[in-house]
Amino acid sequence: MRCLLIYDIPDDRIRTKIADVCLDYGLDRVQFSAFSGDISRNLQEELFLKVTDLLAKKAGNVQLLPICGKDWVNRLVYEVIGEQKLVTSDE
């Protein structure tokens, strides 16, 4: 099942550790503080527990959103790097 994990964490050290955990679970970075990937619901729950344990009682917001395949395929994406348009979902 596809998921999107997003976070807003002011502590650089914790933010970096959370990014590393997301990468360890095979998620892809889609924004600076957003990762997505296709992992089972059990692994999503495990990932969320690890991330929230890292955050503990420090300031921050972490959200893990499961996304069904149909909704993921229908998402709209537009990405430009430099002056070259790389991806558009609505063409």
C-alpha positions in Angstrom: 0.0 0.0 0.0 1.3 3.4 -0.9 1.8 6.0 1.8 2.9 9.6 2.2 4.9 10.6 5.3 5.2 14.4 5.9 6.7 16.2 8.8 7.5 19.7 10.1 10.2 19.5 12.7 12.4 22.5 13.8 15.3 20.4 15.2 17.8 19.7 12.4 19.2 16.6 14.1 15.9 14.9 14.6 14.7 15.9 11.1 17.8 14.3 9.6 17.3 11.1 11.6 13.7 10.9 10.5 14.7 11.3 6.9 17.2 8.5 7.3 14.6 6.2 8.7 12.3 7.0 5.8 15.0 6.1 3.4 15.8 2.9 5.3 12.2 1.8 4.8 12.6 2.4 1.0 10.6 5.6 0.8 11.4 8.1 -1.9 11.9 11.8 -1.0 9.2 13.9 -2.9 9.8 17.2 -1.0 12.3 18.3 1.6 10.1 17.0 4.4 7.9 14.5 2.5 8.5 10.9 1.6 6.3 8.4 -0.3 6.6 4.7 -1.0 4.8 1.4 -1.3 5.1 -0.5 2.0 2.6 -2.8 3.9 0.3 -1.4 6.5 2.3 -3.2 9.2 5.5 -1.5 8.0 3.8 1.8 7.9 2.8 1.4 11.6 6.3 0.3 12.5 7.8 3.3 10.6 5.4 5.7 12.3 6.4 4.3 15.7 10.1 4.7 15.0 9.6 8.3 13.7 7.5 9.3 16.7 10.0 7.7 19.1 12.7 9.9 17.5 10.5 13.0 17.9 9.5 12.0 21.5 8.3 15.1 23.3 10.1 17.6 21.1 8.2 20.2 19.0 7.1 18.9 15.6 4.3 17.4 13.5 4.5 14.0 11.7 1.7 12.6 9.6 1.5 9.3 7.7 -1.2 9.1 5.1 -2.1 5.8 3.5 -3.1 6.3 -0.1 -4.9 3.8 -2.2 -3.5 2.9 -5.6 -6.3 4.6 -7.6 -5.8 7.9 -5.8 -2.0 7.7 -6.2 -2.4 7.1 -9.9 -4.8 10.0 -10.2 -2.5 12.5 -8.4 -1.3 15.5 -10.3 2.4 16.2 -10.5 4.3 19.0 -12.1 8.1 19.2 -11.7 10.6 21.6 -13.3 14.3 21.4 -12.7 16.2 24.4 -14.2 14.2 25.2 -17.3 13.3 21.7 -18.2 9.8 20.3 -17.5 10.3 16.8 -16.3 6.9 15.4 -15.2 3.3 16.4 -15.8 0.4 14.2 -14.9 -2.2 16.1 -16.7 -0.9 16.0 -20.2 
